[in-house]
Amino acid sequence: MTEDRNNRSCQEFQEHLAELIASGEDASRNPHLQTCANCRALLADLETIAEAARQLFPIEQPKEDLWDRIELAIKKEEGPIQPD
């Protein structure tokens, strides 16, 4: 059975909304949203929540020497390598 994405019910659309968002596709271009104000409002609310969450936990780039410091810490913890 094929699924007609243009004729989804709100329940069907909302069941697949997480997949749609995760796909990276522009969810606002989904055909269901062209005719459904309730689902458009839901998507807008989710986008607002996601943006607020990004602002609470901004992405910070690690310092350039991070991996060098991790490697040094591991070597210090392991101690000198003993020959067999």
Backbone as CSV, one residue per row, in Angstrom:
resi,resn,N_x,N_y,N_z,CA_x,CA_y,CA_z,C_x,C_y,C_z
1,MET,0.846,-1.183,0.000,0.000,0.000,0.000,0.884,1.238,0.000
2,THR,0.613,2.184,-0.870,1.395,3.415,-0.908,0.718,4.470,-0.054
3,GLU,1.534,5.358,0.465,1.021,6.390,1.357,0.936,7.697,0.585
4,ASP,-0.213,8.343,0.599,-0.376,9.636,-0.045,-0.022,10.716,0.967
5,ARG,1.183,11.241,0.831,1.657,12.243,1.792,0.874,13.544,1.709
6,ASN,0.163,13.755,0.621,-0.613,14.980,0.473,-1.955,14.903,1.195
7,ASN,-2.368,13.715,1.588,-3.691,13.539,2.172,-3.599,12.887,3.547
8,ARG,-2.643,13.298,4.344,-2.490,12.740,5.689,-3.436,13.431,6.665
9,SER,-3.862,12.675,7.655,-4.627,13.274,8.737,-3.636,13.946,9.688
10,CYS,-4.136,14.762,10.585,-3.263,15.408,11.570,-2.523,14.357,12.400
11,GLN,-3.224,13.311,12.805,-2.597,12.267,13.619,-1.460,11.604,12.850
12,GLU,-1.702,11.268,11.590,-0.656,10.632,10.772,0.531,11.570,10.590
13,PHE,0.245,12.838,10.307,1.319,13.812,10.130,2.148,13.930,11.403
14,GLN,1.469,14.060,12.549,2.172,14.246,13.815,2.958,13.005,14.222
15,GLU,2.482,11.827,13.832,3.225,10.598,14.121,4.551,10.559,13.368
16,HIS,4.621,11.220,12.227,5.832,11.229,11.409,6.616,12.539,11.517
17,LEU,6.148,13.456,12.352,6.781,14.770,12.453,8.215,14.682,12.956
18,ALA,8.476,13.844,13.943,9.847,13.714,14.460,10.795,13.244,13.364
19,GLU,10.365,12.269,12.567,11.181,11.786,11.445,11.427,12.891,10.436
20,LEU,10.400,13.657,10.160,10.498,14.747,9.194,11.512,15.781,9.657
21,ILE,11.434,16.156,10.923,12.364,17.147,11.472,13.779,16.589,11.479
22,ALA,13.932,15.334,11.898,15.251,14.711,11.981,15.899,14.548,10.612
23,SER,15.095,14.464,9.566,15.631,14.253,8.222,16.389,15.477,7.709
24,GLY,16.149,16.626,8.335,16.785,17.850,7.866,15.982,18.525,6.769
25,GLU,14.937,17.866,6.326,14.057,18.434,5.304,13.348,19.655,5.893
26,ASP,13.015,20.604,5.064,12.280,21.783,5.514,10.843,21.355,5.808
27,ALA,10.566,21.107,7.075,9.255,20.585,7.480,8.125,21.534,7.089
28,SER,8.400,22.821,7.037,7.346,23.784,6.727,6.836,23.649,5.286
29,ARG,7.562,22.926,4.457,7.141,22.740,3.064,6.294,21.479,2.872
30,ASN,6.026,20.768,3.956,5.233,19.551,3.859,3.830,19.897,3.377
31,PRO,3.299,19.144,2.422,1.966,19.456,1.867,0.855,19.538,2.918
32,HIS,0.914,18.727,3.953,-0.141,18.763,4.973,-0.225,20.141,5.621
33,LEU,0.913,20.782,5.796,0.928,22.077,6.475,0.314,23.197,5.633
34,GLN,0.197,22.956,4.337,-0.403,23.972,3.471,-1.886,24.157,3.764
35,THR,-2.503,23.121,4.330,-3.948,23.185,4.572,-4.335,23.044,6.039
36,CYS,-3.359,22.852,6.927,-3.700,22.588,8.327,-3.069,23.618,9.262
37,ALA,-3.868,24.529,9.743,-3.381,25.576,10.639,-2.929,25.001,11.984
38,ASN,-3.610,23.955,12.457,-3.231,23.366,13.754,-1.829,22.771,13.708
39,CYS,-1.515,22.032,12.662,-0.192,21.421,12.557,0.883,22.472,12.266
40,ARG,0.522,23.524,11.523,1.478,24.632,11.317,1.818,25.274,12.656
41,ALA,0.812,25.472,13.500,1.037,26.064,14.823,1.884,25.137,15.682
42,LEU,1.636,23.825,15.609,2.433,22.861,16.361,3.889,22.929,15.927
43,LEU,4.135,22.945,14.626,5.507,23.027,14.126,6.169,24.326,14.585
44,ALA,5.455,25.427,14.531,6.008,26.712,14.983,6.370,26.650,16.463
45,ASP,5.514,26.028,17.275,5.805,25.884,18.705,7.061,25.034,18.923
46,LEU,7.175,23.930,18.186,8.347,23.062,18.324,9.622,23.784,17.907
47,GLU,9.544,24.575,16.847,10.713,25.339,16.408,11.109,26.379,17.451
48,THR,10.124,27.013,18.091,10.397,27.984,19.157,11.078,27.307,20.345
49,ILE,10.585,26.141,20.726,11.173,25.383,21.840,12.603,24.974,21.505
50,ALA,12.823,24.496,20.283,14.166,24.070,19.870,15.135,25.247,19.896
51,GLU,14.707,26.397,19.440,15.582,27.576,19.441,15.895,28.002,20.872
52,ALA,14.908,27.961,21.752,15.150,28.310,23.153,16.144,27.339,23.781
53,ALA,16.041,26.073,23.460,16.973,25.075,23.994,18.385,25.337,23.493
54,ARG,18.522,25.700,22.213,19.862,26.014,21.665,20.469,27.208,22.391
55,GLN,19.659,28.169,22.769,20.173,29.341,23.471,20.567,29.010,24.904
56,LEU,19.891,28.051,25.517,20.242,27.638,26.875,21.585,26.914,26.909
57,PHE,21.852,26.148,25.873,23.067,25.340,25.809,23.812,25.641,24.521
58,PRO,24.451,26.803,24.448,25.147,27.152,23.211,26.297,26.181,22.931
59,ILE,26.543,25.955,21.663,27.630,25.073,21.265,28.941,25.843,21.385
60,GLU,29.854,25.250,22.119,31.163,25.872,22.277,32.204,24.972,21.626
61,GLN,33.104,25.577,20.891,34.178,24.827,20.268,35.267,24.558,21.303
62,PRO,35.768,23.325,21.353,36.840,23.020,22.301,38.137,23.713,21.871
63,LYS,39.009,23.915,22.834,40.302,24.516,22.522,41.070,23.590,21.590
64,GLU,41.937,24.175,20.788,42.659,23.405,19.774,43.515,22.287,20.360
65,ASP,44.020,22.476,21.566,44.919,21.470,22.138,44.186,20.420,22.986
66,LEU,42.877,20.355,22.867,42.100,19.430,23.688,42.584,17.987,23.553
67,TRP,42.698,17.486,22.319,43.087,16.086,22.134,44.504,15.832,22.640
68,ASP,45.398,16.820,22.474,46.760,16.667,23.001,46.739,16.536,24.520
69,ARG,45.896,17.351,25.177,45.801,17.287,26.637,45.190,15.968,27.106
70,ILE,44.213,15.466,26.368,43.611,14.176,26.719,44.647,13.065,26.579
71,GLU,45.380,13.073,25.486,46.404,12.047,25.262,47.464,12.101,26.355
72,LEU,47.904,13.295,26.730,48.909,13.449,27.781,48.377,12.928,29.119
73,ALA,47.125,13.223,29.433,46.524,12.757,30.685,46.445,11.231,30.708
74,ILE,46.116,10.633,29.589,46.046,9.167,29.526,47.431,8.563,29.727
75,LYS,48.411,9.139,29.080,49.778,8.621,29.213,50.272,8.743,30.648
76,LYS,49.956,9.853,31.296,50.369,10.034,32.689,49.703,8.992,33.586
77,GLU,48.427,8.723,33.331,47.681,7.770,34.145,48.197,6.339,33.945
78,GLU,48.570,6.015,32.722,49.058,4.661,32.433,50.494,4.444,32.928
79,GLY,51.227,5.499,33.049,52.627,5.373,33.466,53.496,4.960,32.295
80,PRO,54.782,4.792,32.538,55.683,4.420,31.440,55.388,3.012,30.940
81,ILE,55.587,2.824,29.651,55.358,1.524,29.040,56.547,0.625,29.358
82,GLN,56.262,-0.549,29.886,57.291,-1.514,30.256,57.551,-2.452,29.087
83,PRO,58.823,-2.663,28.717,59.116,-3.614,27.635,58.796,-5.035,28.081
84,ASP,58.423,-5.890,27.140,58.089,-7.294,27.439,59.295,-8.096,27.791
